[in-house]
Amino acid sequence: MRNIAIGILVVILVSVLLQPLGEFMSITKEKISIGTALTNAARAAKDRSLEYQFQRDLDATVNEKRFAQYFAGAFEDALNLTWTNKDENSYFLEFKSNDDKYNDFSISLEFEEEEDWETEQKVTTVKMKAETEYKFKSKYLQLAEKAGEDVATKLTSERTLILSIKN
């Protein structure tokens, strides 16, 4: 009887210890997915948003509205999201999940155009920052979140894209 009690205790302790480890691996996977989606969306938007009339002088001038539109389209396709605030003048993008896998996303885009002093060409830098609250996978943490405990984990991913044209 004592061995059965010890066995049950070991099973409970192992499950309590392995749950956070599994959740940590899931958080890491989600951060990688978000970072990859940001990078791929930026790559898709960069070629389509460059102003062609400035490329002759090797200046990387970006149409910011077009960049934001192409970026949002590629990002929502990558993570199965829906772009909710389609304001053309806003560089703060919001997304909702279609399959209830993620919480709401908010992405900010910052554009900086400066002249490279060595080559005298215009270089555009785009800073992207995506934020969302992590949606827990394990029942224990879902119950803790529903009970009002402060267990929310914010996933943040930042990328910087430097656009320049070389001959």
C-alpha positions in Angstrom: 0.0 0.0 0.0 2.9 2.3 0.8 4.4 1.7 -2.6 1.2 2.6 -4.4 1.0 5.9 -2.4 4.6 6.7 -3.3 3.9 6.0 -6.9 0.8 8.3 -7.0 2.8 11.0 -5.3 5.7 10.7 -7.8 3.2 10.9 -10.8 1.6 14.0 -9.3 5.0 15.7 -8.7 6.3 14.8 -12.1 3.2 16.2 -13.8 3.5 19.4 -11.7 7.1 19.8 -12.7 6.7 19.0 -16.4 3.7 21.3 -17.0 5.7 24.5 -16.8 8.5 23.0 -18.9 6.0 22.2 -21.7 4.5 25.7 -21.4 7.9 27.2 -21.7 8.6 25.2 -24.9 5.3 26.3 -26.3 6.1 30.0 -25.5 9.4 29.6 -27.3 7.7 28.1 -30.3 5.2 30.9 -30.5 8.0 33.6 -30.2 9.8 31.9 -33.1 6.6 31.8 -35.2 5.9 35.5 -34.6 9.5 36.5 -35.4 9.5 34.5 -38.6 6.1 36.0 -39.6 7.5 39.5 -39.0 10.6 38.8 -41.1 8.7 37.2 -44.0 6.1 40.0 -44.1 8.8 42.6 -44.1 10.6 40.8 -47.0 7.3 40.6 -49.0 6.6 44.3 -48.4 10.0 45.7 -49.1 10.3 45.0 -52.8 6.7 46.1 -53.6 6.9 49.4 -51.7 10.1 50.9 -53.0 9.5 54.0 -55.2 10.8 53.1 -58.6 11.5 56.6 -59.8 14.2 57.0 -57.1 15.9 53.7 -57.8 17.8 55.2 -60.7 19.8 57.3 -58.2 20.1 54.2 -56.0 17.9 55.8 -53.3 15.8 53.5 -51.2 12.7 55.6 -50.8 9.7 53.7 -49.5 6.0 54.3 -50.0 5.0 53.9 -46.4 1.3 53.3 -47.0 2.0 50.6 -49.5 4.6 49.0 -47.2 2.0 48.9 -44.4 -0.6 47.3 -46.7 1.6 44.6 -48.1 3.1 43.9 -44.7 -0.3 43.5 -43.1 -1.5 41.2 -45.9 1.6 39.0 -45.6 1.5 38.9 -41.8 -2.2 38.0 -41.6 -1.6 35.2 -44.2 1.4 33.8 -42.3 -0.5 33.4 -38.9 -4.1 33.0 -40.1 -5.2 36.4 -38.7 -7.6 39.2 -39.8 -6.4 42.8 -40.1 -9.0 44.8 -38.2 -8.0 48.5 -38.4 -7.5 49.2 -42.1 -6.8 52.9 -41.7 -4.6 54.0 -44.5 -2.8 56.7 -42.5 -2.0 54.5 -39.5 1.2 52.6 -38.9 -0.2 50.9 -35.9 -1.8 47.6 -37.1 -4.2 45.4 -35.2 -5.0 41.8 -35.9 -7.5 39.2 -34.6 -7.1 35.4 -34.8 -9.3 33.5 -37.1 -8.9 30.1 -35.4 -8.7 31.3 -31.7 -5.0 30.2 -31.6 -3.7 33.6 -30.6 -4.9 36.7 -28.7 -5.1 40.0 -30.5 -1.9 41.3 -32.1 -0.7 44.9 -32.3 2.1 45.9 -34.5 3.8 49.2 -34.8 5.8 50.3 -37.8 8.4 53.2 -37.7 10.0 54.6 -40.8 13.3 56.6 -40.8 14.8 57.9 -44.0 18.4 59.2 -43.8 21.3 59.8 -46.2 24.3 57.6 -46.0 27.3 60.0 -45.8 29.7 57.6 -47.6 27.6 56.8 -50.6 25.3 59.9 -50.5 22.3 57.6 -51.1 19.0 57.5 -49.2 18.6 54.6 -46.8 15.3 53.7 -45.2 15.1 51.9 -41.9 11.8 50.2 -40.8 11.4 49.2 -37.2 8.7 46.7 -36.5 7.4 45.6 -33.1 4.7 43.0 -32.6 3.0 42.4 -29.2 0.4 39.9 -28.0 -0.6 38.2 -24.9 0.2 34.5 -24.8 -2.7 32.1 -24.8 -1.9 29.3 -22.4 -2.1 25.7 -23.5 -2.1 23.8 -20.2 -5.3 23.5 -18.1 -3.6 24.6 -14.9 -2.5 28.0 -16.2 -5.8 28.5 -18.1 -7.6 28.0 -14.8 -5.2 30.4 -13.0 -5.8 33.0 -15.7 -9.6 32.6 -15.4 -9.4 32.8 -11.6 -8.0 36.3 -11.9 -4.4 35.6 -11.1 -1.8 37.8 -12.8 -0.1 35.1 -14.9 -0.4 36.9 -18.3 2.7 36.6 -20.4 3.3 39.1 -23.2 5.0 37.9 -26.3 7.1 40.7 -28.0 9.1 40.5 -31.2 11.1 43.3 -32.8 12.7 43.4 -36.2 14.7 46.2 -38.0 14.8 46.2 -41.8 17.4 48.4 -43.5 16.5 49.2 -47.1 19.3 50.2 -49.4 20.0 49.8 -53.1 23.4 48.7 -54.3 24.7 48.8 -57.9 
